[in-house]
Amino acid sequence: MLHNPSPLNQFQEDAQPPPPQPNQVIEQEHPAPPAEQVISSSDRGGAHAESQYAAYTDASGTSIERRQETVEDTYQRQDNRRVWVTRTLSACFSVLEVILALRLLFRLLGANPQNSFITLLYGLSHVFVSPFNGIFNDQAMGNRSVLEVSTLIAIALYALIGWGLVALAETILRPSVASSERTMTTRRRGR
């Protein structure tokens, strides 16, 4: 039995195009060269941008435009690291400042040191306040309330240390942007 592919079933795997007739010219599709092509690229610091535009007319007379833009920032990873480090430092020092402020408030109000929360708070904050104990005498204000000057000093100094570390991280991890800029545009027109 002979297998003759039908021209109606074009999706058969073994279907072959019909052979050319004598005196028939076979047209092959070749993309037409662009009538106009514009390529722009720009380098600024660590960023590179490229834009391509092409306009041409295909064999059937249809006008076609093609645009493509590419942007690449090589310093983005370093900038993300800088943001992560500064936010982490800020968060850690903010938590420390809140703990010290709560210690100051509860000592000033004369909170019961037998309470488990107050015991935990005083235990956590004691490590950070102990270097400043003895600089000034703490002032007793009534039966249990105490104005801890050492805690006030700790709050001020840890705020300055936190601010300094964040500023240092900003300076060290900031991407250095080059001062040069390069822009290139190429325009090619067809016949």
SULRA-V81212 format. One record per residue. N is the residue number from 1. RES is the residue in three letters. OMEGA is omega as a letter, one per 30 degrees, with the letter a starting at -180 (NA if undefined). NEAR is the number of other ideal C-beta (glycine too) atoms within 12 Angstrom. D_CENTER is the distance of its C-alpha to the mean C-alpha in whole Angstrom. Layout:
BEGIN
N & RES & OMEGA & NEAR & D_CENTER
N & RES & OMEGA & NEAR & D_CENTER
END
This chain:
BEGIN
1 & MET & a & 3 & 67
2 & LEU & l & 4 & 65
3 & HIS & l & 11 & 62
4 & ASN & a & 13 & 61
5 & PRO & l & 16 & 58
6 & SER & l & 13 & 58
7 & PRO & l & 12 & 56
8 & LEU & a & 9 & 55
9 & ASN & a & 12 & 53
10 & GLN & a & 13 & 50
11 & PHE & l & 10 & 48
12 & GLN & a & 13 & 50
13 & GLU & a & 9 & 49
14 & ASP & l & 12 & 52
15 & ALA & a & 15 & 53
16 & GLN & l & 13 & 54
17 & PRO & a & 10 & 54
18 & PRO & l & 13 & 58
19 & PRO & a & 8 & 59
20 & PRO & l & 10 & 60
21 & GLN & l & 8 & 63
22 & PRO & a & 6 & 65
23 & ASN & l & 6 & 64
24 & GLN & a & 9 & 61
25 & VAL & l & 8 & 58
26 & ILE & l & 11 & 55
27 & GLU & l & 9 & 52
28 & GLN & a & 7 & 48
29 & GLU & l & 9 & 45
30 & HIS & l & 9 & 43
31 & PRO & l & 13 & 40
32 & ALA & l & 21 & 41
33 & PRO & a & 17 & 40
34 & PRO & l & 25 & 38
35 & ALA & l & 21 & 39
36 & GLU & l & 23 & 37
37 & GLN & l & 25 & 33
38 & VAL & l & 24 & 31
39 & ILE & l & 24 & 28
40 & SER & l & 22 & 26
41 & SER & a & 23 & 23
42 & SER & l & 21 & 21
43 & ASP & l & 22 & 20
44 & ARG & a & 20 & 18
45 & GLY & l & 23 & 17
46 & GLY & a & 22 & 14
47 & ALA & l & 22 & 14
48 & HIS & l & 24 & 17
49 & ALA & l & 23 & 18
50 & GLU & a & 23 & 21
51 & SER & l & 22 & 23
52 & GLN & l & 23 & 26
53 & TYR & l & 23 & 29
54 & ALA & l & 26 & 32
55 & ALA & l & 23 & 35
56 & TYR & l & 24 & 38
57 & THR & a & 19 & 41
58 & ASP & a & 18 & 42
59 & ALA & a & 14 & 45
60 & SER & l & 10 & 46
61 & GLY & l & 9 & 45
62 & THR & l & 11 & 42
63 & SER & a & 15 & 39
64 & ILE & l & 20 & 36
65 & GLU & l & 18 & 33
66 & ARG & l & 20 & 30
67 & ARG & l & 16 & 26
68 & GLN & l & 17 & 23
69 & GLU & l & 17 & 20
70 & THR & l & 16 & 17
71 & VAL & l & 17 & 14
72 & GLU & l & 18 & 13
73 & ASP & a & 19 & 10
74 & THR & a & 18 & 11
75 & TYR & a & 21 & 10
76 & GLN & a & 17 & 6
77 & ARG & l & 15 & 7
78 & GLN & l & 20 & 9
79 & ASP & l & 22 & 7
80 & ASN & l & 15 & 5
81 & ARG & l & 19 & 9
82 & ARG & a & 25 & 10
83 & VAL & a & 20 & 9
84 & TRP & a & 16 & 10
85 & VAL & a & 24 & 13
86 & THR & l & 26 & 14
87 & ARG & l & 18 & 13
88 & THR & l & 19 & 15
89 & LEU & l & 26 & 18
90 & SER & a & 22 & 18
91 & ALA & a & 16 & 19
92 & CYS & a & 21 & 21
93 & PHE & l & 28 & 23
94 & SER & l & 20 & 23
95 & VAL & l & 19 & 25
96 & LEU & l & 28 & 27
97 & GLU & l & 28 & 28
98 & VAL & l & 21 & 29
99 & ILE & l & 28 & 31
100 & LEU & l & 35 & 33
101 & ALA & l & 26 & 34
102 & LEU & l & 25 & 35
103 & ARG & a & 37 & 37
104 & LEU & a & 31 & 39
105 & LEU & a & 23 & 39
106 & PHE & l & 27 & 41
107 & ARG & a & 33 & 43
108 & LEU & a & 23 & 44
109 & LEU & l & 19 & 45
110 & GLY & a & 19 & 47
111 & ALA & a & 23 & 45
112 & ASN & a & 17 & 47
113 & PRO & l & 19 & 46
114 & GLN & l & 10 & 47
115 & ASN & a & 13 & 45
116 & SER & l & 12 & 42
117 & PHE & a & 16 & 39
118 & ILE & l & 22 & 41
119 & THR & l & 17 & 41
120 & LEU & a & 17 & 38
121 & LEU & l & 28 & 36
122 & TYR & l & 29 & 39
123 & GLY & l & 17 & 38
124 & LEU & a & 20 & 35
125 & SER & a & 33 & 35
126 & HIS & l & 23 & 38
127 & VAL & a & 18 & 36
128 & PHE & a & 32 & 34
129 & VAL & a & 32 & 37
130 & SER & l & 19 & 40
131 & PRO & a & 16 & 39
132 & PHE & l & 24 & 40
133 & ASN & l & 19 & 43
134 & GLY & l & 13 & 46
135 & ILE & l & 18 & 45
136 & PHE & l & 15 & 47
137 & ASN & l & 12 & 49
138 & ASP & a & 22 & 47
139 & GLN & l & 16 & 49
140 & ALA & a & 15 & 51
141 & MET & a & 14 & 51
142 & GLY & a & 12 & 54
143 & ASN & a & 9 & 54
144 & ARG & a & 16 & 51
145 & SER & a & 19 & 48
146 & VAL & l & 26 & 47
147 & LEU & a & 22 & 45
148 & GLU & l & 36 & 43
149 & VAL & l & 23 & 42
150 & SER & l & 29 & 41
151 & THR & l & 38 & 38
152 & LEU & l & 27 & 37
153 & ILE & l & 25 & 37
154 & ALA & l & 33 & 35
155 & ILE & a & 30 & 32
156 & ALA & a & 20 & 33
157 & LEU & l & 23 & 32
158 & TYR & l & 31 & 29
159 & ALA & l & 22 & 27
160 & LEU & l & 16 & 28
161 & ILE & l & 21 & 27
162 & GLY & l & 28 & 24
163 & TRP & a & 20 & 23
164 & GLY & l & 16 & 24
165 & LEU & l & 23 & 22
166 & VAL & l & 26 & 18
167 & ALA & l & 19 & 20
168 & LEU & l & 17 & 20
169 & ALA & l & 24 & 17
170 & GLU & a & 21 & 15
171 & THR & a & 15 & 18
172 & ILE & a & 16 & 18
173 & LEU & l & 25 & 14
174 & ARG & l & 20 & 13
175 & PRO & l & 22 & 13
176 & SER & a & 15 & 16
177 & VAL & l & 17 & 17
178 & ALA & a & 15 & 20
179 & SER & a & 9 & 22
180 & SER & l & 11 & 24
181 & GLU & a & 16 & 23
182 & ARG & l & 17 & 25
183 & THR & a & 16 & 25
184 & MET & l & 16 & 28
185 & THR & l & 16 & 29
186 & THR & l & 18 & 32
187 & ARG & l & 17 & 34
188 & ARG & l & 18 & 37
189 & ARG & l & 14 & 39
190 & GLY & a & 14 & 42
191 & ARG & NA & 10 & 45
END
